[in-house]
Amino acid sequence: MLETVFSAGQPSLNGNEQKYVQDCLDRGWLTQGYYVNRFERLFAEYHGVKHALAVCNGTAALHLALAALGLKPGDEVIVPDLTFVATANAVMYTGAKPVFVDVDPVTWTIDPKLIESAITRRTRAIVPVHLYGVPAAMEAINALAVKYGLFVVEDCAEALGASIGGKKVGTLGDVGCFSFYGNKTITTGEGGMVVTNDDYLAAVMRLLRGHGQQEGKRYWHVVLGFNYRLTDLQAAVGCAQMEQLDGILERRKAVFQEYWERLPFVYFQTEEAGSESGYWAMAVTLAPRFNRDRVMKDLAECGIETRPVFYPVNRLPAYNVPGDFFVTDSISKQGIVLPTHAELTPSAVNYISKQLGECLNA
Ligand SMILES: *Cc1c(COP(=O)(O)O)cnc(C)c1O
């Protein structure tokens, strides 16, 4: 087998990363400090929100947000069945129960028409996931949240820069959660962020992030907290990444446009009118007559790394919750995520598209 020529994802580290990391080392302060503050400020300004808190990873961001809601055993939280496992795991960490709901066949995000029947007396929150960059149907979700008095925590791990009606995802619910893992839109290696306009939730999340220690009173821990801090070294990288965000998003969009033109017949994941994707990953499904795993293997032989779409979370051994979610099942079985990153050239996308066409004709 050839070595991988086109990786599924790749960071863009073309800015001030080295300079800021060196400066951080020169300052001699590696834990939460100058660069974390600066990263939080840049992130808050970008989103036009009052509060942005940096955390050690995206899963911690989700857990912190859900913990701040005061969830407890017996509570239920509605999540899509098609997502990365961390969305549901974060609910489990609070003791609450994730209640899975199928996704929409066009956007692949939680189907708002199916949410209402999943709401019970115990439901406390909805966690929509903007999957692969495509915004969930936030208007319908927020309407349900108002009707039933629920919190909305957006999982924006894959959707930095996406928007609905010009409003950035992460600012459309109560709290928005982001990830800066190595393959995400911008990266700090590991890292995450929560954003909110809610002063109370921001204060609780700040408290929980730092061991539950009361501000200004050392070793006085008023609640059971966590250590979810980001390091200044990572935030230094994050600041450099934020400076490149607009360009990264533009180049990712260009990759999508090239795929839309070049790909052979496949079904595209598609955003609703009025929504703008974060263009994180080009995700498509193959018609049922194709063997998805076979196609992925053939592409790997041409040096093209692809990823399968996530398994339905309810079917994972870690969950094993009964339920048949037909849309999630079919997308999961036939879905492929093609190489997508800001360093991918048009000729590379052309080559990948051609190879996929050949694999489908074989
Ligand atoms: C990456 C991701 C997370 C978790 O982020 P980490 O930084 O890896 O902990 C959560 N939800 C979704 C949808 C993700 O893609």
PDBQT file of the ligand as one rigid body, heavy atoms in Angstrom, charges set to zero:
ROOT
HETATM    1  C1  LIG A 401     -13.873  16.980  18.475  1.00  0.00    +0.000 C 
HETATM    2  C2  LIG A 401     -15.260  16.923  18.980  1.00  0.00    +0.000 A 
HETATM    3  C3  LIG A 401     -15.573  16.996  20.348  1.00  0.00    +0.000 A 
HETATM    4  C4  LIG A 401     -14.559  16.889  21.431  1.00  0.00    +0.000 C 
HETATM    5  O1  LIG A 401     -13.474  17.711  21.355  1.00  0.00    +0.000 OA
HETATM    6  P1  LIG A 401     -12.086  17.272  22.018  1.00  0.00    +0.000 P 
HETATM    7  O2  LIG A 401     -11.307  18.531  21.952  1.00  0.00    +0.000 OA
HETATM    8  O3  LIG A 401     -11.515  16.190  21.143  1.00  0.00    +0.000 OA
HETATM    9  O4  LIG A 401     -12.336  16.814  23.390  1.00  0.00    +0.000 OA
HETATM   10  C5  LIG A 401     -16.902  17.072  20.720  1.00  0.00    +0.000 A 
HETATM   11  N1  LIG A 401     -17.883  17.037  19.820  1.00  0.00    +0.000 NA
HETATM   12  C6  LIG A 401     -17.642  16.933  18.499  1.00  0.00    +0.000 A 
HETATM   13  C7  LIG A 401     -18.788  16.915  17.547  1.00  0.00    +0.000 C 
HETATM   14  C8  LIG A 401     -16.316  16.853  18.037  1.00  0.00    +0.000 A 
HETATM   15  O5  LIG A 401     -16.085  16.720  16.733  1.00  0.00    +0.000 OA
ENDROOT
TORSDOF 0
